[in-house]
Amino acid sequence: MSSYGQVYVENGKYRLKGDFHHLTPNMPIRDKNDNWRLLGVTNPRDMTYIHSYGGEAVFFESLSKGKLLGTRCENPDCDYKGTAYIPFRIHCPDCLGKNKIEDFTKLAQETGKIHTFMVCERSGAFNALDKPIKFINIEFDGISTILMSYLSLGDPKFGMRVVPIFRTLDPTYTILDLSWVPEGTKASELPEGFSF
């Protein structure tokens, strides 16, 4: 079988290597109760999509290194200078100036708490999280936005103190590399591949 598609950048241009589309032979769909009469075929296809992170790439890279980055507006002409954002925002929504990147890991560890939550018993196709999924919205002292994520251990409660954990072993370079556990959780209790 040929290799799956990979992408790298060279001289500012995307370079593609390998196969991005894999065809699989059709399989018949038959009616078991009608002498196995042919009703149709499956038509499986496997595709590789390319997603560019642009200016947010540093955010996803930092998760793999155990850091939670956010941004802050430092435009002296902005009416809301000093406003900080988690999740990561490249530009200030008020003045449209480019925000400064800051490491908010310690702030998240010290002040993160559940603002609201929902527990999802079922999920759509390609879900990578174990069910039930405990989606949580986390608020932080001094941050103007609320981050949506998921709780890996325990049961969520309003106002519950939580701390970030990071998938530093075999990261996916997606938001799934960031999760949360109740404050006081021991390192030995963390899901495989995650660390504080």
C-alpha positions as CSV (number, residue, x, y, z in Angstrom):
1,M,0.0,0.0,0.0
2,S,1.3,3.5,-0.8
3,S,2.1,6.0,1.9
4,Y,-0.5,8.4,3.2
5,G,-0.2,12.0,2.2
6,Q,2.1,14.3,4.1
7,V,2.7,18.0,3.7
8,Y,5.7,20.2,4.5
9,V,6.6,23.8,3.6
10,E,9.7,24.7,1.6
11,N,10.5,28.2,0.4
12,G,7.1,29.4,1.5
13,K,5.2,26.8,-0.6
14,Y,3.3,23.7,0.4
15,R,5.0,20.5,-0.8
16,L,2.8,17.3,-0.9
17,K,4.3,13.9,-0.6
18,G,2.4,10.5,-0.9
19,D,-1.1,9.6,-1.8
20,F,-4.0,11.8,-0.5
21,H,-6.9,9.6,-1.8
22,H,-7.2,5.9,-1.4
23,L,-9.9,3.9,-3.2
24,T,-11.4,0.8,-1.6
25,P,-13.2,-1.8,-3.6
26,N,-17.0,-1.6,-3.5
27,M,-18.8,-4.2,-1.4
28,P,-22.3,-5.5,-2.3
29,I,-25.3,-4.7,-0.1
30,R,-27.6,-7.7,-0.1
31,D,-31.1,-8.5,1.4
32,K,-30.7,-11.4,3.7
33,N,-34.5,-12.1,3.7
34,D,-34.8,-12.1,-0.1
35,N,-32.4,-14.7,-1.3
36,W,-29.4,-12.3,-0.8
37,R,-30.8,-10.1,-3.6
38,L,-28.4,-7.2,-4.5
39,L,-29.6,-3.8,-3.3
40,G,-26.6,-1.7,-3.8
41,V,-22.9,-1.2,-3.0
42,T,-20.9,0.5,-0.3
43,N,-18.6,3.1,-1.8
44,P,-15.8,3.7,0.8
45,R,-13.3,6.5,0.3
46,D,-10.4,7.7,2.4
47,M,-9.3,11.3,2.0
48,T,-6.6,13.4,3.6
49,Y,-7.5,17.0,4.3
50,I,-4.9,19.8,4.7
51,H,-5.7,22.3,7.5
52,S,-3.6,25.4,7.8
53,Y,-3.3,27.0,11.2
54,G,-1.8,30.2,10.0
55,G,-1.0,32.6,12.9
56,E,-2.5,30.2,15.4
57,A,0.1,27.4,14.8
58,V,2.1,28.6,17.8
59,F,-0.9,28.0,20.0
60,F,-1.2,24.3,19.0
61,E,2.5,23.8,19.1
62,S,2.6,25.1,22.6
63,L,0.0,22.6,23.8
64,S,2.4,19.8,22.9
65,K,5.0,21.4,25.1
66,G,2.7,21.8,28.1
67,K,1.9,25.5,27.7
68,L,-1.3,27.4,27.3
69,L,-0.8,30.5,25.2
70,G,-3.2,33.4,25.0
71,T,-3.0,36.9,23.7
72,R,-3.4,40.5,24.9
73,C,-4.1,43.7,23.1
74,E,-1.3,46.2,23.7
75,N,-2.4,48.9,21.2
76,P,-2.2,52.2,23.1
77,D,-5.0,53.6,20.9
78,C,-7.4,50.8,21.7
79,D,-10.2,51.6,24.1
80,Y,-9.7,48.1,25.6
81,K,-5.9,48.0,25.8
82,G,-4.8,45.3,28.1
83,T,-7.7,42.9,27.3
84,A,-6.5,39.3,27.4
85,Y,-7.9,36.3,25.5
86,I,-8.0,32.6,26.0
87,P,-8.5,30.9,23.5
88,F,-5.8,32.4,21.4
89,R,-6.9,35.4,19.2
90,I,-4.5,36.8,16.7
91,H,-6.1,40.3,16.5
92,C,-8.0,42.4,19.0
93,P,-11.8,42.3,18.1
94,D,-12.1,46.0,19.1
95,C,-9.2,47.8,17.4
96,L,-8.1,45.0,15.0
97,G,-4.5,45.5,16.0
98,K,-2.3,42.4,16.3
99,N,-2.3,41.0,19.8
100,K,0.8,40.1,21.8
101,I,1.2,36.4,22.6
102,E,1.5,35.5,26.3
103,D,2.0,32.3,28.3
104,F,-1.0,31.9,30.5
105,T,-0.2,28.4,31.8
106,K,0.4,29.5,35.4
107,L,-2.7,31.7,35.4
108,A,-4.8,28.8,34.2
109,Q,-3.3,26.5,36.8
110,E,-4.0,29.0,39.6
111,T,-7.4,30.4,38.6
112,G,-9.2,28.1,36.2
113,K,-12.7,27.1,37.2
114,I,-15.7,25.7,35.5
115,H,-18.1,28.4,34.4
116,T,-20.6,25.9,32.9
117,F,-20.7,22.4,31.5
118,M,-22.6,19.7,29.6
119,V,-22.3,16.0,29.5
120,C,-22.6,14.4,26.1
121,E,-23.6,10.7,26.0
122,R,-23.5,10.4,22.2
123,S,-21.4,12.0,19.6
124,G,-21.0,12.3,15.8
125,A,-18.7,10.5,13.4
126,F,-14.9,10.7,14.0
127,N,-15.2,11.6,17.7
128,A,-11.9,10.8,19.3
129,L,-13.0,11.3,23.0
130,D,-14.3,8.6,25.3
131,K,-18.0,8.9,26.2
132,P,-19.6,10.4,28.1
133,I,-17.7,13.6,27.1
134,K,-17.7,16.2,29.8
135,F,-17.5,19.5,28.0
136,I,-16.6,22.4,30.2
137,N,-16.3,26.1,29.8
138,I,-13.5,27.5,31.9
139,E,-13.1,31.0,33.1
140,F,-9.8,32.6,34.4
141,D,-9.1,35.6,36.5
142,G,-8.2,38.6,34.3
143,I,-9.2,37.0,31.0
144,S,-12.1,38.4,29.1
145,T,-13.1,35.2,27.3
146,I,-14.2,31.7,28.3
147,L,-12.4,28.6,26.9
148,M,-14.4,25.5,25.9
149,S,-12.6,22.2,26.5
150,Y,-13.3,18.8,28.2
151,L,-12.8,17.3,31.7
152,S,-10.7,14.1,31.6
153,L,-11.4,13.0,35.2
154,G,-14.1,13.4,37.7
155,D,-17.6,15.0,37.4
156,P,-18.0,18.7,36.5
157,K,-19.6,21.1,38.9
158,F,-20.2,24.8,38.6
159,G,-17.3,26.8,40.1
160,M,-15.1,23.7,40.4
161,R,-11.4,24.5,40.3
162,V,-9.6,22.7,37.5
163,V,-6.1,22.6,36.1
164,P,-4.9,22.1,32.6
165,I,-3.2,18.9,31.4
166,F,-1.4,18.5,28.1
167,R,-0.9,15.6,25.7
168,T,2.9,15.9,25.5
169,L,3.4,12.3,24.4
170,D,2.3,11.7,20.8
171,P,0.4,15.0,20.5
172,T,-2.2,15.5,17.9
173,Y,-1.5,19.2,17.4
174,T,-5.2,19.9,17.9
175,I,-7.3,21.3,20.7
176,L,-7.6,17.7,22.0
177,D,-4.0,18.1,23.3
178,L,-5.5,20.3,26.1
179,S,-7.8,18.9,28.8
180,W,-8.6,19.6,32.4
181,V,-8.7,17.7,35.7
182,P,-9.9,18.7,39.1
183,E,-7.5,20.6,41.2
184,G,-5.5,18.3,43.4
185,T,-5.4,15.4,40.9
186,K,-2.1,13.4,41.1
187,A,0.2,13.0,38.1
188,S,-0.2,9.2,38.4
189,E,-4.0,9.6,37.8
190,L,-3.7,11.4,34.5
191,P,-4.7,9.8,31.2
192,E,-1.9,8.1,29.2
193,G,0.2,10.6,27.3
194,F,-0.9,13.6,29.4
195,S,1.1,15.6,31.9
196,F,0.7,18.8,33.9
